[in-house]
Amino acid sequence: MKTTLSVSAFHGIHDSCVTFANDQHILLHLEAERISRRKHDSLNAADMENLILTGLRYLDLEPDCIDEFLVAKLGDPLEGKSRAIGGYELAVTQTGHHLNHIGTILSELSLPALIVCADGGSEDGTTRLYSMDSVGHLSILEDLDQTPLNGRFYGTLTQLLIDPDFLKAHAHYPGKTMGLAAYGNDDIYLREWLARSWQYLNTYYGDGNDLYPLRSALGLSTDYESPWLYPQTCDVARNAQQLWIEWFLHKLSGYAHSFRTIALTGGCALNVVLNTAISESGMFDKVVVGPASSDSGQSLGALLWRNPKLTLKLPFLGRGGPDLDECPTHLVDDLLSGKVVAWFEGRSEIGPRALGHRSILCLPFPVSQKDRINHLKGREPYRPIAPMIRECDLKRFFYTNTPSPYMTFAPLANRETQLRAPAIVHYDGTSRLQTIRPETHKALHSALDSLNEAIGIPILCNTSFNFAGEPIVDTADDALRNFSNSNLDIMYIDGERFSR
């Protein structure tokens, strides 16, 4: 059977990744950071070969089994030339950045659809609007590169507020800006200034020192260590983000009469506030956001763009064994006794968010649970903690009808949720939630069933099984090492319980 290898970001670009497929299935997706243990890792050619060989060993394949070799054009140091993998010379077919992003959401797309591909930049620019007709033909509707509707704007905002380092701000920390915005206040004068001066934010600043005039004009503190303590920093985050979202909504409103489905991909699709605003606007019947919209999904998207009929079980495409068929005996008791539980099950999830296979779990009350988890993980105190709920409980706890299986929406929590599960409600009353079904998460759905029977609150805090500056754990060895070096109470690895 034919084996296809797809790789992205050989050198100099963040989030290197590889994916393997045969004629029918996606076999494995590996993000470099999960193996190297360096967050958002960018690999040189030698390290990329080692990552490929790691995947081949896992699949029990040899390099001579590879029939087709796809390489993302962005970050390819050999510019499409053939190269040797494990001693075998392989011809290369280059793939395009935006088409790779679009490939990641094809398996869940209802056609026809409007597609927003928005990120910080590539050989395809930053943001384009596409239409895909009922037979899958893709057309460019608009190139928005010279507008603020992109990750460049949001990355520069993050450089101003969170970290002056270009790569960290643009690739690592936009989520911190998104969380910080909840602590700001609306300021009409600040918003008017930002609206007039958006070009200054829609610019790359490779040297953080170049940002000084803009920081001074906005009255921002030079202290990057504790941005949540400075009202002006929070206000800039809020007003800039709200403007960015309003601009997006205005642009998309011009297409609402032509499409009932919209899909978002690229790094900007990680902004759950934007996604939620589009969903709650009512302009579209369906909003699609996949689990691997960032560059960590590039190699996967390349395969799916070339062959949309490949089957895959999103989001569990990493390494590991089978899913659990039932809830471990002591899990619910551990949770009810107030334990913080590290949870490792089956194959690892792809993308930047914990989706129930490499998670840290606990009850969502009292409100101090949020501070407890952030302290355990070494995270800033303003960072929100996500909830996991059963999809059937969506309307019971949140003001939305939109499921969120990949933690890509942040609806408002209702009064019951705010009172009974306060640890998962962010400062602005929202929650970046994950909804699960029994067919996707048998063990954890059963645990939520039991919590509902015991205390009437089928909600869990769900954050990624990692600590500050680290990628999410990938293997059982990663999990054991992290658990032994932490203050977590209990850990489960494929149903086996570990305690201190």
C-alpha positions as CSV (number, residue, x, y, z in Angstrom):
1,M,0.0,0.0,0.0
2,K,1.3,3.5,-0.9
3,T,2.9,5.5,2.0
4,T,3.0,9.3,1.8
5,L,5.2,11.4,4.1
6,S,4.4,15.1,4.6
7,V,6.7,17.5,6.5
8,S,6.6,21.2,7.4
9,A,9.2,23.7,8.7
10,F,12.5,22.1,8.1
11,H,14.4,25.1,9.5
12,G,13.9,28.6,10.7
13,I,10.1,28.4,11.2
14,H,8.2,27.5,14.3
15,D,6.2,24.3,14.9
16,S,7.9,21.7,12.8
17,C,5.7,18.6,12.2
18,V,5.5,15.4,10.1
19,T,2.5,13.3,9.1
20,F,2.3,9.8,7.5
21,A,-0.6,8.4,5.5
22,N,-1.4,5.4,3.3
23,D,-4.0,5.3,0.5
24,Q,-6.9,5.3,3.0
25,H,-5.9,6.6,6.4
26,I,-3.9,9.2,8.2
27,L,-1.5,7.0,10.2
28,L,0.4,9.4,12.5
29,H,0.9,13.1,13.1
30,L,4.0,14.2,15.1
31,E,4.7,17.7,16.3
32,A,8.4,18.2,16.8
33,E,7.9,19.9,20.2
34,R,6.3,16.7,21.7
35,I,9.5,14.7,20.9
36,S,12.2,17.3,21.5
37,R,10.4,18.7,24.5
38,R,11.1,22.3,23.3
39,K,8.0,24.3,22.8
40,H,7.2,25.4,19.2
41,D,10.4,23.7,18.1
42,S,11.9,24.5,14.7
43,L,14.2,21.7,13.4
44,N,17.2,21.8,11.2
45,A,17.5,19.2,8.4
46,A,19.3,16.6,10.6
47,D,16.8,16.9,13.4
48,M,13.9,16.7,10.9
49,E,15.3,13.5,9.5
50,N,15.4,12.1,13.1
51,L,11.8,13.1,13.6
52,I,10.8,11.3,10.4
53,L,12.7,8.2,11.5
54,T,11.0,8.3,14.9
55,G,7.6,8.2,13.1
56,L,8.7,5.4,10.8
57,R,9.9,3.3,13.8
58,Y,6.6,3.9,15.5
59,L,4.7,2.7,12.5
60,D,7.2,-0.2,11.9
61,L,8.0,1.1,8.4
62,E,11.3,1.6,6.6
63,P,12.3,4.7,4.6
64,D,12.1,2.7,1.4
65,C,8.4,2.4,2.0
66,I,7.9,6.1,1.3
67,D,6.3,6.5,-2.2
68,E,5.6,10.2,-2.1
69,F,7.3,13.0,-0.1
70,L,5.5,16.3,0.5
71,V,7.4,19.3,1.9
72,A,5.9,22.6,2.8
73,K,7.4,25.4,0.7
74,L,7.7,27.8,3.6
75,G,10.8,26.9,5.6
76,D,12.2,24.4,3.0
77,P,16.0,25.1,3.0
78,L,16.5,23.0,-0.2
79,E,13.7,24.8,-2.1
80,G,12.1,21.7,-3.4
81,K,15.2,19.7,-4.2
82,S,15.3,15.9,-3.4
83,R,16.9,14.8,-0.2
84,A,17.9,11.6,1.6
85,I,15.9,10.1,4.4
86,G,17.5,7.1,6.1
87,G,19.9,6.7,3.2
88,Y,17.2,6.7,0.5
89,E,16.9,9.6,-1.9
90,L,13.4,11.0,-2.2
91,A,11.9,13.4,-4.8
92,V,10.0,16.3,-3.3
93,T,6.6,17.8,-4.1
94,Q,6.2,21.2,-2.4
95,T,3.0,22.2,-0.7
96,G,1.5,25.7,-0.1
97,H,0.9,27.3,3.2
98,H,-2.7,28.4,2.9
99,L,-3.8,25.2,1.1
100,N,-2.2,23.2,3.9
101,H,-4.1,25.2,6.5
102,I,-7.4,24.7,4.6
103,G,-6.7,21.0,4.4
104,T,-6.9,20.7,8.1
105,I,-10.6,21.6,8.2
106,L,-11.8,19.8,5.0
107,S,-13.0,16.6,6.8
108,E,-15.5,18.7,8.8
109,L,-16.6,21.1,6.2
110,S,-20.2,21.4,4.8
111,L,-20.1,22.8,1.3
112,P,-20.5,25.4,-0.1
113,A,-18.5,27.4,2.4
114,L,-16.7,30.6,3.1
115,I,-13.1,30.0,4.3
116,V,-11.1,32.5,6.3
117,C,-7.4,31.6,6.3
118,A,-5.6,34.1,8.6
119,D,-2.2,34.0,10.1
120,G,1.0,36.0,10.6
121,G,2.5,35.5,7.1
122,S,3.8,33.1,4.6
123,E,4.5,32.8,0.9
124,D,0.7,33.3,0.5
125,G,0.7,36.5,2.6
126,T,-1.4,36.8,5.8
127,T,-5.1,36.6,5.3
128,R,-7.3,35.6,2.3
129,L,-11.0,34.9,2.0
130,Y,-11.8,31.8,-0.1
131,S,-15.0,30.2,-1.4
132,M,-15.4,26.5,-1.8
133,D,-18.3,25.4,-4.0
134,S,-20.4,22.3,-3.6
135,V,-17.9,20.1,-5.5
136,G,-14.9,21.4,-3.7
137,H,-13.5,23.9,-6.1
138,L,-11.6,26.7,-4.3
139,S,-11.5,30.3,-5.4
140,I,-9.9,33.4,-3.8
141,L,-12.4,36.1,-3.0
142,E,-10.2,38.7,-1.4
143,D,-6.6,39.2,-0.3
144,L,-6.6,41.0,3.0
145,D,-2.8,41.3,3.4
146,Q,-2.9,45.1,3.6
147,T,-5.6,45.2,6.3
148,P,-5.3,44.5,10.0
149,L,-7.3,41.3,9.7
150,N,-4.3,39.0,10.3
151,G,-1.9,37.6,12.9
152,R,0.7,40.3,12.2
153,F,-1.6,42.8,13.9
154,Y,-2.2,40.5,16.9
155,G,1.4,39.5,17.1
156,T,2.6,43.1,17.3
157,L,-0.1,43.7,20.0
158,T,1.4,40.8,21.9
159,Q,4.9,42.3,21.5
160,L,3.6,45.5,23.1
161,L,1.9,43.9,26.0
162,I,3.4,40.5,26.8
163,D,6.9,40.0,25.4
164,P,9.0,42.2,23.1
165,D,10.7,39.1,21.6
166,F,9.3,38.8,18.0
167,L,9.1,35.0,17.8
168,K,7.6,34.5,21.3
169,A,5.1,37.2,20.7
170,H,3.9,36.2,17.3
171,A,4.2,32.4,17.6
172,H,3.9,31.6,21.4
173,Y,2.0,34.1,23.3
174,P,-1.1,35.6,21.5
175,G,-3.3,33.4,23.8
176,K,-1.9,35.4,26.7
177,T,-3.1,38.6,25.1
178,M,-6.5,37.1,24.5
179,G,-6.8,36.2,28.2
180,L,-5.5,39.6,29.3
181,A,-8.1,41.4,27.3
182,A,-10.9,40.2,29.7
183,Y,-9.4,42.4,32.4
184,G,-9.5,45.7,30.4
185,N,-12.2,48.3,30.2
186,D,-13.8,49.9,27.1
187,D,-12.2,53.2,26.4
188,I,-13.7,55.2,23.5
189,Y,-10.7,57.5,23.1
190,L,-8.2,54.7,23.2
191,R,-10.3,52.8,20.7
192,E,-10.5,55.8,18.4
193,W,-6.7,56.2,18.6
194,L,-6.2,52.6,17.7
195,A,-8.6,52.8,14.9
196,R,-6.7,55.7,13.4
197,S,-3.3,54.2,14.0
198,W,-3.8,50.5,13.2
199,Q,-1.0,50.6,10.6
200,Y,1.5,50.9,13.5
201,L,0.3,47.6,14.9
202,N,0.0,46.0,11.4
203,T,3.8,46.1,11.1
204,Y,6.6,43.6,11.9
205,Y,9.0,44.8,14.5
206,G,11.9,42.3,14.5
207,D,13.7,44.3,17.2
208,G,11.5,44.8,20.3
209,N,13.4,48.1,21.0
210,D,11.7,49.5,17.8
211,L,8.4,49.4,19.7
212,Y,9.4,52.0,22.2
213,P,7.7,55.0,20.4
214,L,4.4,53.0,20.1
215,R,4.6,51.9,23.8
216,S,5.2,55.5,24.8
217,A,2.3,56.8,22.8
218,L,0.0,54.3,24.4
219,G,1.3,55.0,27.9
220,L,2.3,51.4,28.5
221,S,4.5,50.3,31.4
222,T,8.0,49.0,30.6
223,D,7.3,46.1,33.0
224,Y,6.6,42.9,31.1
225,E,6.6,40.7,34.1
226,S,3.1,41.4,35.4
227,P,1.0,42.9,32.6
228,W,-2.3,42.1,34.5
229,L,-1.3,44.6,37.2
230,Y,-1.4,47.6,34.9
231,P,-4.8,48.9,33.9
232,Q,-3.6,50.6,30.7
233,T,-2.0,47.4,29.5
234,C,-5.3,45.5,30.1
235,D,-7.2,48.3,28.4
236,V,-5.0,48.3,25.3
237,A,-5.5,44.5,25.1
238,R,-9.2,44.8,25.3
239,N,-9.8,47.7,23.0
240,A,-7.4,46.4,20.3
241,Q,-8.9,43.0,20.4
242,Q,-12.4,44.3,20.2
243,L,-11.6,46.5,17.3
244,W,-9.9,43.5,15.5
245,I,-13.0,41.4,16.0
246,E,-15.4,44.2,14.9
247,W,-13.3,44.7,11.7
248,F,-13.5,41.0,11.0
249,L,-17.3,40.9,11.6
250,H,-17.8,43.9,9.3
251,K,-15.8,42.2,6.5
252,L,-17.5,38.9,6.9
253,S,-21.0,40.5,6.9
254,G,-20.6,41.2,3.2
255,Y,-20.5,37.5,2.5
256,A,-23.2,36.3,4.9
257,H,-25.9,36.4,2.3
258,S,-23.9,34.0,0.1
259,F,-22.8,31.3,2.5
260,R,-24.4,29.5,5.4
261,T,-21.2,27.8,6.5
262,I,-17.9,29.5,7.4
263,A,-14.6,27.9,8.3
264,L,-11.6,29.5,10.0
265,T,-8.1,28.2,9.8
266,G,-4.6,29.5,10.3
267,G,-3.1,30.8,13.6
268,C,-5.9,33.5,14.0
269,A,-8.4,30.6,14.3
270,L,-7.0,30.0,17.8
271,N,-8.6,33.2,18.9
272,V,-11.7,31.8,20.6
273,V,-13.1,35.2,21.2
274,L,-13.2,35.9,17.5
275,N,-14.6,32.5,16.7
276,T,-17.4,33.0,19.3
277,A,-18.3,36.5,18.1
278,I,-18.7,35.1,14.5
279,S,-20.8,32.2,15.9
280,E,-23.0,34.3,18.0
281,S,-23.5,37.0,15.3
282,G,-26.0,34.7,13.6
283,M,-24.5,35.5,10.2
284,F,-23.8,31.8,9.5
285,D,-25.5,28.6,10.4
286,K,-22.3,26.7,11.0
287,V,-18.9,27.8,12.1
288,V,-16.1,25.3,11.6
289,V,-12.7,25.5,13.5
290,G,-10.4,22.5,13.6
291,P,-8.0,21.3,16.3
292,A,-4.8,22.0,14.3
293,S,-5.3,25.3,12.6
294,S,-1.9,26.6,13.6
295,D,1.3,25.8,11.8
296,S,1.6,22.6,13.9
297,G,-1.0,21.2,11.5
298,Q,0.7,22.1,8.3
299,S,2.0,18.6,7.3
300,L,-1.4,17.1,8.1
301,G,-3.3,19.7,6.1
302,A,-1.0,19.0,3.1
303,L,-2.1,15.4,3.0
304,L,-5.8,16.1,3.4
305,W,-5.7,18.8,0.8
306,R,-4.3,16.4,-1.7
307,N,-6.7,13.6,-0.7
308,P,-9.7,14.8,1.3
309,K,-11.1,11.2,1.4
310,L,-8.4,10.0,3.8
311,T,-10.0,8.9,7.1
312,L,-8.8,10.1,10.4
313,K,-9.9,10.2,14.0
314,L,-9.6,13.8,15.0
315,P,-7.9,15.0,17.2
316,F,-6.2,11.8,18.4
317,L,-3.5,11.3,15.7
318,G,-0.4,11.2,17.9
319,R,1.4,8.3,19.6
320,G,-0.2,6.0,22.1
321,G,-2.5,3.0,22.5
322,P,-6.2,2.4,22.3
323,D,-8.8,4.5,24.1
324,L,-10.2,3.3,27.4
325,D,-13.6,1.5,27.3
326,E,-14.6,2.4,30.8
327,C,-13.9,4.8,33.6
328,P,-11.2,3.7,36.1
329,T,-12.7,2.6,39.4
330,H,-11.2,5.3,41.6
331,L,-11.2,8.3,39.3
332,V,-14.5,9.9,40.4
333,D,-13.7,9.3,44.1
334,D,-10.3,11.0,43.6
335,L,-12.0,14.0,41.9
336,L,-14.7,14.2,44.6
337,S,-12.1,14.2,47.3
338,G,-10.6,17.4,45.8
339,K,-7.6,15.7,44.1
340,V,-5.9,17.3,41.1
341,V,-5.5,14.4,38.6
342,A,-3.1,14.0,35.7
343,W,-4.9,12.1,33.0
344,F,-3.1,10.2,30.2
345,E,-5.2,8.1,27.7
346,G,-4.7,6.5,24.3
347,R,-3.2,8.5,21.5
348,S,-2.1,12.0,22.0
349,E,-4.3,14.9,20.7
350,I,-2.9,17.2,18.0
351,G,-2.8,20.9,18.3
352,P,-2.1,23.3,21.2
353,R,-4.9,22.4,23.5
354,A,-5.6,19.5,25.9
355,L,-8.6,17.6,24.6
356,G,-9.0,14.8,27.1
357,H,-6.0,12.5,26.4
358,R,-3.2,14.5,28.0
359,S,-5.0,16.6,30.6
360,I,-4.9,17.8,34.2
361,L,-8.4,17.5,35.7
362,C,-10.2,18.6,38.9
363,L,-13.5,19.9,40.2
364,P,-14.5,23.4,39.0
365,F,-15.1,24.7,42.5
366,P,-14.3,26.5,44.7
367,V,-13.1,29.5,42.7
368,S,-9.6,29.1,44.2
369,Q,-9.2,26.0,42.1
370,K,-8.2,28.3,39.2
371,D,-5.3,29.8,41.3
372,R,-4.3,26.4,42.5
373,I,-4.0,25.0,39.0
374,N,-2.2,28.1,37.7
375,H,0.3,27.9,40.6
376,L,0.8,24.1,40.0
377,K,1.6,24.8,36.4
378,G,3.6,27.9,36.9
379,R,1.2,30.0,34.9
380,E,0.3,33.7,35.3
381,P,-2.7,34.2,37.7
382,Y,-4.9,35.9,35.1
383,R,-4.9,32.9,32.7
384,P,-8.3,31.1,32.5
385,I,-8.9,27.4,33.1
386,A,-11.1,25.6,30.6
387,P,-14.1,23.4,31.4
388,M,-14.9,20.0,30.0
389,I,-18.6,19.2,29.7
390,R,-20.9,16.7,28.1
391,E,-22.3,18.0,24.8
392,C,-25.8,17.3,26.0
393,D,-25.3,19.8,28.8
394,L,-24.2,22.7,26.5
395,K,-27.4,24.8,26.8
396,R,-27.8,23.9,30.5
397,F,-24.5,25.7,31.4
398,F,-23.8,28.2,28.6
399,Y,-25.5,30.7,26.4
400,T,-24.8,29.0,23.1
401,N,-25.9,26.3,20.7
402,T,-22.4,25.7,19.2
403,P,-20.6,22.6,20.3
404,S,-16.9,23.0,21.0
405,P,-15.1,19.6,20.7
406,Y,-11.7,21.2,20.1
407,M,-11.9,24.0,22.7
408,T,-12.3,26.6,19.9
409,F,-15.2,28.7,21.3
410,A,-15.7,30.7,24.5
411,P,-19.4,31.4,25.1
412,L,-20.8,33.2,28.1
413,A,-21.5,31.0,31.2
414,N,-25.0,31.3,32.6
415,R,-25.9,32.0,36.2
416,E,-25.8,28.4,37.4
417,T,-22.3,27.9,36.0
418,Q,-21.0,31.0,37.6
419,L,-22.3,30.0,41.0
420,R,-21.6,26.3,40.9
421,A,-18.4,26.0,38.7
422,P,-16.7,29.4,39.3
423,A,-13.1,28.2,38.6
424,I,-13.8,27.7,34.9
425,V,-15.5,31.1,34.4
426,H,-13.1,33.8,33.1
427,Y,-13.0,37.4,34.3
428,D,-15.4,38.4,31.5
429,G,-17.9,35.7,32.2
430,T,-16.8,33.4,29.4
431,S,-15.3,29.9,29.3
432,R,-13.1,28.3,26.6
433,L,-15.0,25.1,26.8
434,Q,-14.6,21.5,25.4
435,T,-17.7,19.5,24.7
436,I,-17.4,15.7,24.6
437,R,-19.6,12.8,23.5
438,P,-19.6,9.2,24.8
439,E,-18.4,7.9,21.4
440,T,-15.3,10.2,21.6
441,H,-14.5,10.1,25.3
442,K,-16.0,6.9,26.8
443,A,-14.1,7.1,30.1
444,L,-14.3,10.8,30.8
445,H,-17.9,11.0,29.7
446,S,-18.7,8.3,32.1
447,A,-16.9,10.2,34.8
448,L,-19.1,13.3,34.1
449,D,-22.2,11.1,34.3
450,S,-21.1,9.9,37.7
451,L,-20.3,13.5,38.9
452,N,-23.8,14.5,37.7
453,E,-25.4,11.8,39.8
454,A,-23.2,12.6,42.8
455,I,-23.2,16.4,43.0
456,G,-25.3,17.6,40.1
457,I,-22.3,19.3,38.4
458,P,-21.0,17.4,35.3
459,I,-18.1,19.8,34.7
460,L,-14.4,19.4,35.1
461,C,-11.5,21.8,34.9
462,N,-9.4,20.7,32.0
463,T,-6.0,22.1,31.3
464,S,-3.1,20.6,29.4
465,F,-0.8,18.1,31.1
466,N,2.4,20.2,31.0
467,F,4.1,23.0,33.0
468,A,5.2,26.5,32.1
469,G,7.4,26.6,29.1
470,E,6.9,22.9,28.3
471,P,5.0,21.2,25.5
472,I,2.1,18.8,26.4
473,V,3.3,15.4,27.5
474,D,3.3,12.8,24.7
475,T,4.5,9.5,26.0
476,A,4.0,7.6,29.3
477,D,7.6,8.3,30.1
478,D,6.9,12.1,29.7
479,A,3.9,11.7,32.0
480,L,5.8,9.8,34.7
481,R,8.7,12.3,34.7
482,N,6.4,15.3,34.9
483,F,4.3,13.7,37.6
484,S,7.3,12.9,39.7
485,N,8.6,16.5,39.4
486,S,5.2,18.1,40.3
487,N,2.7,18.6,43.1
488,L,-0.1,16.8,41.3
489,D,-2.0,14.5,43.5
490,I,-2.9,11.5,41.3
491,M,-2.1,10.3,37.8
492,Y,-3.8,7.8,35.5
493,I,-2.0,6.3,32.6
494,D,-4.4,4.3,30.4
495,G,-6.4,3.4,33.5
496,E,-3.6,2.6,35.8
497,R,-3.5,4.7,38.9
498,F,-0.4,6.3,40.3
499,S,-0.3,8.1,43.7
500,R,2.4,9.7,45.8
